[in-house]
Every structure is written in C-alpha cells, then in structure tokens.
Amino acid sequence: MRDPYEVLGVSRGASDDEIKKAYRAKCKRWHPDLNPNDPTAEEHFKEVQAAYDAITKGDTGPQMGGNPYGGYQQQSYNRQSYGQQGYGQQNYGYTGFDGFDGFEGFDPFGFGFGFGGYQQAGPSASGTDTPEMQAARNFVANGRYAEARRVLDGMTGQEIDRVDWPERNDRYGNLIRQNRNQMGAAYLDGKTPFILAARGTYKLMVVDAWMLKNGKLERAWRWDGDEENPVVRSMGAHSMVTADVDGDGRDEVMLGSCMLDDNGTLLWSSGLGHSDKAYLCKLHPDREGMQVFMVSEPKKEDGRGVSVVDAATGKLIWSIGHTTYHVGDGMVTDFDPAHPGLECFASEDRKGGSTDRYLLTADGKKLQVAQDEIPGCRNWIWWDADLLRETFKGDNNRWGAGSSSGGRSQSIWKWKGEILLMADMEGDWREELITALPGELRIYRTDIPATDRRVTLMQDALYRSYVAHRSMGYPQAPVPSYYLGDN
C-alpha cells in the first residue's frame, strides 16, 4: 500500500498546480511507449494514474486499504478510443481532471525531433535511433496518433466532416510499410467524385471509398486484398490513379500491378508483385483501349520484369523477354518519330546488381542503342510546338538545362531550382515547369508559339490524377488517357 502523494512525489500540502506538474512528469517518466524495454513501466504508469485520480477526488484518507493501491481503484490500461482529442485515436483509460488530458504538453514528435522546447538526445548505443526517436516510433506503431481524412469548405476552410483512415495492423508489415498511404478521387458512379484513402503497398493493401452526402462522409466500400481469393498482396505501386478503363462510364482504380473495379472488387491482378512505376496510358493510336506499362521491383526470370498489359483485362500484351533484377524506374513518351506510338524505357536499380537500361517501342521491340543514349525516366515535358516530349539534362539544382527531342539534342531554355512538377497550368496543352528555391516558387513557360489548338490537358481526368499524385510517392511525369504523340 503506497500513499498517493508519495507516488507522485509531492507533499500533502501541495497546490493543484504542483500536483498537476508532478503528474505530468510521472506520466512522461513511466509511459509504456517511452519505456518499451521496461516490463514494470505499465504498472508504474497505472499507479501514477490511480494516485492522481485519488488525490483529485479526495479519496486519500486512512480508510484506504484492501488493494495494492490503497482505497483508490487502479484504472485500466485498455487503449480505448478517445476520438480526435490529443495526439491519437487511443488512450490508456484515464480521463484527466478539469479538462486536463494526461498527454497535454506531451508531444512525442516534439521532443523526438528537437522541437517544442525539448532537446534531442544523442544517438543510442546501436547508433541508429535515439531513445526519443524510438519513443516516437512506438507512439505511432501503437496506434496513438490520430489519422483521419477531412473535408473542408472551400470558401471558409471550416471542417465539414472527418472519418478515420484505414487502421494499422501487423498485416501491412513493419512501421515503414504501415505508413504507405495514398489519396485519390474517382467518379465511381460516373458522375459523383468519391474520396479514396489507401494504406499498404508491399504486403496488405486496403482502399476505402467515401462519398460526401448531406454534409457527411459515407463509405461506399472497402477493398481488402486479403479478402480476395486468391489473396492479392504486394501489388502496389508508388502512385494510385483513376480512369474508366473498361468503357462503362465509371472510374476504376489502378494500384500498380492490379486494378480495382468501380464497385470495390478486384478487376484483375497481374501477379507481378510490387511495381516501382506503372503507367496507365494509351500507348499506340491504333490499339484499342488503354494499356498499363509496368516495371517490377522483384527479380523476374520469366521475362516479365518490364511489360505491358491490357488495362481492362490485365492480359499480357508483351514483355521484355529476359531476366530482370530490380527495375526501379520507367517512363512512356514519344520522343522519336521513327517508331509509331510511345517509346517505353526503364532502368535497373543497382540494389539488384544491375545498372542496365532498356528502350522498347510501343509494340515491345527492343531497340539496340548505346546505354548512354537511353534517356532518364523522371521528368518529361511538352514544351515546344510539336507532339514529341522533351526532357531535362544536368543537375536539377544548377543553371543550364538542355532538351532532347527526336534524337536531336538542343538547348532551348534555362531554369533554376528543384523540379516540383510539370503540368498544363495555362491551358494551351503545353506544360509549365514549377520549381522551388529557398523562399520562392517559380513557374517557367515556353516562349514557342503553338502551331495547333488542343483542349487543355487538365481537362483529362487521368492527367489530373497523375498531376495530383506527383506530391505522393515517386515522381512521375503526367500522361493523358488518350494518345498524345507524333503520328
């Protein structure tokens, strides 16, 4: 039996402020997330909660007795949800006093990263995370950090409604893989925008679809890859785009190596595993429908590490036909008028033991060119007056960019800053370049007059989807749902 004042380390004549300050300090000292390797931390933490509760309720007299904490009852460590208060969706069963939450003033990310008046400690014995950093990781991993999607009024910024993000669990893998989150929008009924929220790429994959109706978010469906037969896992990419791929007037959702139908069921899965890059596009003007060009991170000895499938069915159209090791980047665009359709190119990641680059036609014919003549995959832009796309050469943070088009290198303009995205912002179908420098954003536009009139690329839903996803995952230059290249 311990006196509650002794538990908190204060005298019986302590003021309310002194008691509250001591309680906060003890909470931080014994919080289980901050002491993951101390099996006694949870019991101490419970004792601190119970002592504070007893003092604030005046239940500290000599009649206490009968349980290890005297006459005051120990509160449960039950991790019940406390909605949107504090820092997460869950707490440890205590309710605080006079509006005081036990986590008030406790920011695991604040002290873990050196903000909020706390100083980050030195590295741990392992040389990796500091104890504070590990505490922050535990805070997230244990579901203590609120994750939600919100809809705001565009005129006032006021919140209209919010709902929980797909919850964490061990089926996603470790903490890093649990944090693979993406958002999107799709016209699942052909006329109404639905909000998409996705978690998971490398193992479990989950997608929620929500519709705003009468000021409330209503969930239309949840897709869980583990509920498919056979199970669909590890088929995600670093982007999630939407378009009508089967011609029914309703959008489907491409997660990478698999496609969801508008009703939240699996349309197809290629079975190729995690795709670092996947492009939903129109590869060839004469081929019906849309296609998906994908590059696979897992080693592939069946020749499908670089491949194209039908967007509506997932049926293989062509593959590179030889072993690949870790294809980490890819792109589709028309830069050479000698070959009909969009060129398809990809590069191996040295982590797989190869640095090879591959260049193929829209029909899958491998072009035999020198490795240094195969362009990079990241940033491409419609800049001049023709339908061949240009790319950038040189360091992104230096003056003196160049462009190559149709095999002809030419220096056409200069730019400075870190490339954020390229998009048709002015509406003449050519794209502007947005870069960032310290304290400023820059928008570069072409000074070459267009020779024809075309609808702005931003009118295409797939193109808009790619522009939005430039802020998530790996950078990809946007492409439209129709063929845009030299004929």
C-alpha positions in Angstrom: 0.0 0.0 0.0 1.5 3.3 -1.1 0.4 6.8 -0.3 -0.7 8.6 -3.5 1.2 11.7 -2.6 4.3 9.5 -2.2 3.6 8.0 -5.7 3.6 11.5 -7.3 6.4 12.7 -5.1 4.6 15.7 -3.6 3.7 16.7 -0.1 0.1 16.6 1.2 0.0 20.4 1.3 1.0 20.7 -2.4 -1.0 23.1 -4.6 -3.2 21.9 -7.5 -0.6 23.2 -10.0 2.2 21.4 -8.2 0.2 18.1 -8.2 -0.6 18.5 -11.9 3.0 19.3 -12.7 4.2 16.2 -10.8 1.6 14.1 -12.5 2.7 15.1 -16.0 6.3 14.4 -15.1 5.5 11.0 -13.8 3.4 10.2 -16.9 6.4 11.0 -19.0 8.7 9.1 -16.8 6.7 5.8 -16.8 4.8 6.0 -20.1 4.9 2.5 -21.7 5.7 3.9 -25.1 8.7 5.7 -23.7 10.0 2.6 -21.9 9.4 -0.3 -24.3 12.1 -2.4 -22.7 10.9 -1.9 -19.1 8.3 -4.5 -18.1 7.5 -2.6 -14.9 6.6 0.7 -16.8 3.0 -0.2 -17.4 2.4 -1.0 -13.7 4.1 2.2 -12.6 2.1 4.1 -15.2 -1.2 2.7 -13.8 -0.2 3.5 -10.3 0.5 7.1 -11.3 -2.9 7.4 -12.9 -4.6 5.9 -9.9 -2.8 8.2 -7.4 -3.6 11.3 -9.3 -7.3 10.3 -9.5 -7.4 9.6 -5.8 -5.9 12.9 -4.9 -8.2 14.9 -7.2 -11.2 13.1 -5.8 -10.1 13.5 -2.2 -10.0 9.7 -1.7 -6.7 9.6 0.3 -7.8 9.0 3.9 -6.6 6.3 6.3 -9.5 4.1 5.4 -7.8 3.2 2.2 -6.9 -0.4 2.2 -7.6 -3.8 0.7 -5.8 -3.5 -2.6 -2.2 -2.6 -3.6 -3.1 0.9 -4.3 -5.0 1.6 -1.1 -8.6 2.6 -1.2 -8.4 4.2 -4.6 -9.0 2.0 -7.7 -6.5 1.4 -10.3 -7.7 2.5 -13.8 -7.5 0.1 -16.7 -4.8 0.2 -19.4 -7.4 -0.6 -22.0 -6.4 1.5 -25.0 -10.0 2.7 -25.7 -10.6 5.2 -28.4 -10.9 8.8 -27.4 -11.9 10.2 -30.8 -10.0 13.1 -32.1 -8.6 14.5 -28.8 -4.9 14.7 -28.0 -2.5 13.1 -30.4 -4.2 9.9 -31.4 -7.1 7.6 -31.7 -6.5 5.8 -28.4 -5.5 6.4 -24.8 -4.7 4.3 -21.8 -8.0 4.5 -20.0 -7.7 7.7 -17.9 -9.8 10.7 -18.5 -7.8 13.6 -16.9 -9.1 16.2 -14.5 -10.9 19.5 -15.2 -10.3 19.1 -18.9 -6.6 18.1 -18.4 -5.6 15.3 -20.6 -2.6 13.2 -19.4 -0.9 13.9 -22.7 -1.4 17.6 -22.6 2.1 19.1 -23.1 3.5 15.7 -24.2 4.4 15.7 -27.8 6.4 12.6 -28.7 7.4 14.1 -32.0 8.3 17.4 -30.4 11.0 16.1 -28.1 11.9 13.3 -30.5 12.8 15.7 -33.3 14.1 18.6 -31.1 11.0 20.9 -31.3 8.7 22.2 -28.7 11.4 23.3 -26.2 12.9 19.8 -25.9 16.4 18.9 -27.0 17.1 15.7 -28.9 19.4 13.4 -27.0 22.5 11.7 -28.5 22.4 8.6 -30.6 21.6 5.3 -29.0 24.1 2.5 -28.3 23.1 0.9 -31.6 24.0 4.1 -33.5 20.5 4.3 -35.0 17.5 5.8 -33.3 17.8 7.9 -30.2 15.5 6.8 -27.3 13.3 9.8 -28.1 13.1 8.8 -31.8 12.2 5.2 -30.8 9.5 6.5 -28.5 8.0 8.5 -31.3 8.1 5.3 -33.5 6.4 3.4 -30.7 3.8 6.1 -30.3 2.8 5.7 -34.0 3.1 1.9 -34.1 0.8 1.5 -31.1 -2.0 3.4 -32.8 -1.7 6.5 -30.6 -1.5 9.0 -33.4 -4.8 10.1 -35.0 -5.0 9.5 -38.7 -8.1 10.8 -40.5 -9.4 12.3 -43.7 -11.2 15.6 -43.6 -13.4 17.6 -46.0 -13.1 21.3 -45.7 -15.4 24.1 -47.0 -13.5 25.6 -49.9 -14.7 29.1 -49.1 -14.2 29.2 -45.4 -11.7 26.4 -44.6 -14.2 25.1 -42.0 -14.3 21.3 -41.5 -17.4 19.7 -42.9 -16.7 16.1 -41.8 -13.9 13.7 -41.0 -13.5 10.0 -40.8 -10.8 7.6 -39.8 -8.1 6.5 -42.2 -7.8 2.7 -42.7 -6.4 1.4 -39.4 -3.0 0.0 -38.9 -2.3 -3.7 -38.2 0.5 -6.2 -38.5 -0.6 -7.5 -41.9 0.9 -4.4 -43.5 4.4 -5.3 -42.2 6.7 -3.1 -40.2 6.1 0.5 -39.3 7.5 1.9 -42.5 5.3 -0.3 -44.6 2.3 0.6 -42.4 2.9 4.2 -43.4 2.5 3.7 -47.1 -0.6 5.9 -47.6 -2.1 7.5 -50.7 -5.2 9.5 -51.5 -7.2 9.9 -54.7 -10.5 10.8 -56.3 -12.7 8.7 -58.6 -16.1 9.0 -60.3 -17.2 5.6 -59.2 -20.8 6.1 -60.3 -19.8 8.1 -63.4 -21.0 11.5 -62.0 -20.0 11.9 -58.3 -16.5 12.3 -57.0 -15.6 9.8 -54.3 -12.6 10.2 -52.0 -10.2 7.3 -51.9 -7.9 6.5 -49.0 -5.3 3.7 -49.3 -2.8 2.1 -47.0 -0.3 -0.5 -47.9 2.0 -1.3 -50.9 4.4 -4.2 -50.1 2.1 -6.6 -48.2 -1.5 -5.9 -47.3 -3.3 -3.3 -49.4 -6.6 -1.6 -48.3 -8.6 1.1 -50.0 -11.7 2.9 -48.7 -14.0 4.9 -50.9 -16.1 7.7 -49.4 -18.8 10.0 -50.8 -19.8 13.3 -49.2 -23.6 13.3 -48.8 -25.7 15.8 -46.9 -22.6 17.1 -45.2 -21.5 13.6 -44.0 -18.9 11.2 -45.4 -20.5 7.9 -46.2 -18.3 4.9 -47.0 -19.3 3.3 -50.3 -16.9 0.3 -50.0 -13.7 -1.1 -48.5 -11.4 -3.3 -50.6 -9.1 -5.5 -48.6 -6.6 -7.6 -50.7 -6.5 -10.3 -48.1 -10.2 -11.0 -48.7 -9.7 -11.8 -52.3 -9.4 -15.4 -53.4 -6.6 -15.9 -54.1 -5.2 -13.2 -51.8 -3.9 -10.1 -53.5 -0.8 -8.7 -51.8 2.4 -6.7 -52.7 0.9 -5.5 -55.9 1.0 -1.8 -55.1 3.0 1.0 -56.8 4.0 4.4 -55.6 1.0 6.0 -57.2 -2.7 5.4 -57.3 -4.5 6.8 -60.4 -8.1 6.5 -61.6 -9.8 6.3 -65.1 -12.5 4.5 -66.9 -10.6 1.5 -68.3 -13.5 -0.8 -69.3 -15.8 1.7 -71.1 -18.7 1.6 -68.6 -18.6 5.3 -67.8 -17.3 4.7 -64.2 -13.8 5.0 -63.0 -11.5 2.1 -62.0 -8.6 2.4 -59.6 -5.1 1.4 -60.6 -2.9 0.5 -57.6 0.1 -0.7 -59.6 0.1 -4.3 -60.6 -3.6 -4.7 -60.0 -6.8 -2.8 -60.9 -10.0 -2.3 -58.8 -13.4 -2.1 -60.4 -15.8 0.8 -59.6 -17.7 -1.3 -57.1 -14.7 -2.1 -54.9 -13.9 -5.5 -56.3 -10.8 -6.7 -58.0 -10.9 -6.3 -61.7 -7.6 -8.0 -62.3 -4.2 -8.7 -60.8 -1.1 -9.2 -62.9 0.6 -11.2 -60.2 3.9 -9.4 -61.0 4.4 -8.0 -57.5 5.4 -4.5 -56.5 5.8 -2.1 -59.4 8.0 0.8 -58.7 6.5 2.6 -61.7 3.2 1.8 -63.5 1.7 3.9 -66.3 -1.9 3.8 -67.3 -2.0 5.3 -70.8 -2.7 5.0 -74.5 0.5 3.5 -75.9 -0.4 3.3 -79.6 -3.1 5.2 -81.5 -4.2 2.0 -83.3 -4.5 -0.2 -80.3 -8.0 -0.5 -78.7 -8.5 0.9 -75.2 -5.8 1.8 -72.7 -2.7 -0.1 -71.6 -0.6 -0.4 -68.5 3.2 -0.2 -68.8 4.8 -1.5 -65.6 8.3 -2.3 -64.2 8.7 -4.8 -61.5 11.0 -4.5 -58.5 11.2 -8.2 -57.7 13.7 -10.2 -59.7 11.9 -11.8 -62.7 13.3 -14.8 -64.6 10.1 -15.2 -66.7 10.9 -12.1 -68.8 8.0 -10.0 -67.3 10.0 -7.5 -65.3 9.2 -4.9 -68.0 5.8 -5.5 -69.5 2.6 -4.1 -70.9 -0.9 -5.4 -70.1 -4.4 -4.6 -71.3 -5.9 -2.0 -68.8 -9.3 -3.6 -68.9 -8.4 -7.2 -68.5 -4.8 -7.4 -67.2 -3.9 -9.7 -70.1 -0.3 -9.6 -71.1 0.4 -7.8 -74.4 4.2 -8.0 -74.4 7.2 -8.4 -72.1 10.9 -7.8 -72.3 11.6 -11.5 -72.5 14.7 -11.8 -70.3 15.7 -11.8 -66.7 15.5 -8.5 -64.8 16.8 -7.9 -61.3 15.3 -4.8 -59.7 13.7 -2.5 -62.3 13.2 0.7 -60.3 12.2 3.3 -62.9 10.2 3.6 -66.1 8.6 6.0 -68.4 6.4 6.2 -71.5 6.5 9.1 -74.0 7.1 9.7 -77.7 10.5 11.3 -78.3 11.5 9.5 -81.5 9.1 9.9 -84.5 10.8 6.9 -86.3 8.7 4.5 -84.2 4.9 4.6 -84.0 3.4 5.1 -80.6 5.0 5.9 -77.2 8.5 4.7 -76.5 8.8 2.6 -73.3 12.0 2.8 -71.3 13.2 1.6 -67.9 16.3 1.3 -65.8 17.6 -1.2 -63.3 18.4 -0.2 -59.7 21.9 -1.0 -58.7 20.5 -2.6 -55.5 19.6 -5.6 -57.7 23.1 -5.9 -59.1 22.5 -4.3 -62.5 22.5 -0.8 -63.9 21.2 -1.7 -67.3 18.7 0.5 -69.2 16.1 -0.7 -71.6 14.4 1.0 -74.5 11.5 -0.5 -76.4 8.9 0.5 -78.9 5.1 0.6 -78.2 4.9 -2.8 -79.7 7.6 -4.3 -77.4 10.5 -4.3 -79.9 13.8 -3.8 -78.0 15.9 -1.0 -79.6 19.6 -1.7 -79.8 21.1 1.6 -78.7 24.0 2.5 -76.5 23.2 2.6 -72.8 24.1 6.3 -72.5 21.7 7.1 -75.3 18.7 5.8 -73.4 17.1 8.8 -71.6 16.3 9.1 -68.0 12.8 8.3 -66.7 11.9 11.1 -64.3 11.0 14.5 -65.8 9.4 14.9 -69.3 7.5 17.9 -70.6 5.6 19.1 -73.7 7.5 22.3 -74.2 7.7 23.2 -77.9 5.2 23.2 -80.7 5.4 19.5 -81.7 3.9 16.4 -80.0 7.4 15.0 -79.2 8.1 15.3 -75.5 11.3 16.9 -74.1 13.3 16.0 -71.1 15.9 17.7 -68.8 19.6 17.1 -68.7 22.1 18.1 -66.0 21.8 18.7 -62.3 18.3 19.8 -61.2 19.8 22.5 -59.0 22.1 24.2 -61.5 21.7 26.5 -64.4 21.8 25.2 -68.0 19.2 22.6 -68.6 19.0 21.1 -72.1 16.4 19.2 -74.0 16.5 16.2 -76.3 13.8 15.6 -78.8 13.7 13.0 -81.6 17.3 12.2 -81.1 18.3 15.8 -81.6 19.9 17.5 -78.6 19.2 21.2 -78.3 19.5 23.7 -75.5 16.2 25.5 -75.6 15.9 27.3 -72.2 17.3 27.7 -68.7 15.8 27.1 -65.3 16.9 27.0 -61.7 15.6 25.3 -58.6 14.3 21.9 -57.6 11.7 20.5 -60.0 8.4 20.0 -58.3 6.2 19.2 -61.2 5.2 19.9 -64.8 1.6 20.4 -65.8 -0.5 22.3 -68.3 -1.4 25.1 -66.0 -2.1 27.9 -68.6 -4.3 25.7 -70.7 -2.7 25.7 -74.2 -1.8 22.0 -73.9 1.9 22.6 -73.5 3.2 22.3 -70.0 4.7 24.7 -67.5 7.5 23.8 -65.1 7.2 24.5 -61.4 10.5 24.7 -59.4 11.3 25.6 -55.8 14.1 27.7 -54.4 14.5 28.9 -50.8 11.6 31.3 -50.2 10.1 31.1 -53.6 8.2 29.1 -56.2 9.0 29.6 -59.9 6.8 28.8 -62.9 8.5 28.6 -66.3 6.6 28.7 -69.5 7.6 28.2 -73.1 8.0 31.1 -75.5 7.5 29.0 -78.5 4.1 29.6 -80.2 1.8 26.6 -80.6 1.0 25.6 -84.2 -2.3 23.9 -83.4 -5.2 24.2 -81.0 -5.9 21.4 -78.4 -8.1 21.1 -75.3 -6.1 21.7 -72.1 -4.5 18.6 -70.8 -6.0 19.3 -67.3 -9.5 18.5 -68.8 -8.4 14.9 -68.9 -9.2 13.1 -65.6 -6.3 10.7 -65.8 -3.8 13.5 -66.5 -5.2 15.4 -63.4 -4.9 12.3 -61.3 -1.2 12.0 -62.3 -0.6 15.7 -61.5 -2.1 15.3 -58.1 0.0 12.2 -57.3 3.2 14.0 -58.1 3.1 15.0 -54.5 2.9 11.4 -53.3 5.4 8.6 -53.7 7.9 8.6 -56.6 7.8 11.5 -59.2 6.2 10.6 -62.5 5.6 12.9 -65.4 1.8 13.0 -66.1 0.2 11.4 -69.1 -3.3 11.6 -70.5 -5.8 8.8 -71.2 -5.6 9.4 -75.0 -2.7 9.1 -77.3 -0.6 12.3 -77.5 2.4 11.8 -79.7 3.6 12.1 -83.3 1.6 10.3 -85.9 
